[in-house]
């Protein structure tokens, strides 16, 4: 019989920050085909791009844009965290810095939402 795995490390804020960074990267990768479609429509002609842009003017897209900005902020700050871990000495407040990065990303997304509403 297999021994139960020790998963207590998953409760650590730094593990959660790493997981949020990975998930935000995956979700941003899912966004890329839509972005490439918009670029292709721009090359296809002004009328097709205008139709696409009118379609994206719906409230659901405004929420999606806000989520996208939040994902970009989270992923950027997570990447900076990884660079700091790899290149700087360990500091006692790193867990708080990871949680602060998520708070900053949330504020960035909220500011974007306020601006577009």
N, C-alpha and C positions, 0 to 999 in steps of 0.2 A: 504494500500500500504506500502511495506517495505521501511524503511529508507535506503539511500545509505550508504554503509560501508566506513569507513575511512581507507584508505590504504596508507596514507602518510608515515607510518613507513617503508614501503617496499623500500623507497628511501634511508634509512639509511645504511651506509656501514656495520655496525655490523649485521644487519638483512641479508644483502646479504652474508656476510661471513658465517653466520649460515646456510644459504641455500646451499651455495657451499659445506660446510662440509657434509650436508645430501646427496646431489646429488653425491658427490664423494664416499660416503659410499655405496650408491646403485649401482653405476657403478662398484666399486670394488667387490661387491657381485655377479654381473653378470659375472665377470671374473673368479670367483672361479671354476665353472664347467669345464672350459677349462684347468685350472691348475690341477684339479683332474684327468682329462683325460690324461694329460701328465704324471702324476705320475703313473697312472694305466698302461700306455703303457710301462713305465720303468720296472714295475713288470712283464709285459707280455713277455718281451724279448728285447734284444738289437736291433734286426733288426727292430721291429715295432717302437721303440723309435727313431732310426736313421731316419726312413722314416718320422716320424712326425717332427723331428728337421729340416730335409731338406725342408719340406713343410713350416715351419715357417721362413725360411731364405729369404722369399720374401720381397720386399720393403714395402708392405702394413703392414706386421707384424712388421717391424722396426718402422713404424709410430705408430702402436698400442702399441708397447713396450714403446715408448716415452710418449704417452698419459697415459699409465699405471703408469709410474714413476712419471709423473706430478700429477696424481690422488693420488698416495701414499703420495707424498710430501704435497699436499693440505690437505689431510685427517689427516696426522700426525700433521701438523701445526694447523689445525682447532681443533684437540683434545687437543693440548697444550693450545690453546686459551680458550677452555671451562674449562679446569682445572684451568687456571689462573683466569678466571671470578669467578669460584666457590670458590677458595681458597685464593685469594689475594684481597686486597682492590682496589676499583675502582680508575683508574688513568685517567687523562685528555687525554693522548695520545693513548687511546685504539683503536680508529678508525684508526689511522695511523698505529698502530701495526698490525691490521687485514689486511690492504691493503699491508703492508710490507710482511706479511706472504704469501700472494698470489704472490707477486713479487718474493720472494725467491723460491717458488714452481715452478714458471715459469722458473727461472734461472736453477734450478735443472734439469727440463725436457729438457731444451735447451742444457745443458752440456751433458746430456745423449745422446741426438740426435747427437751432434757433435762427441761424442766418438764412436757411432756405425756406422756412415756414412763413 
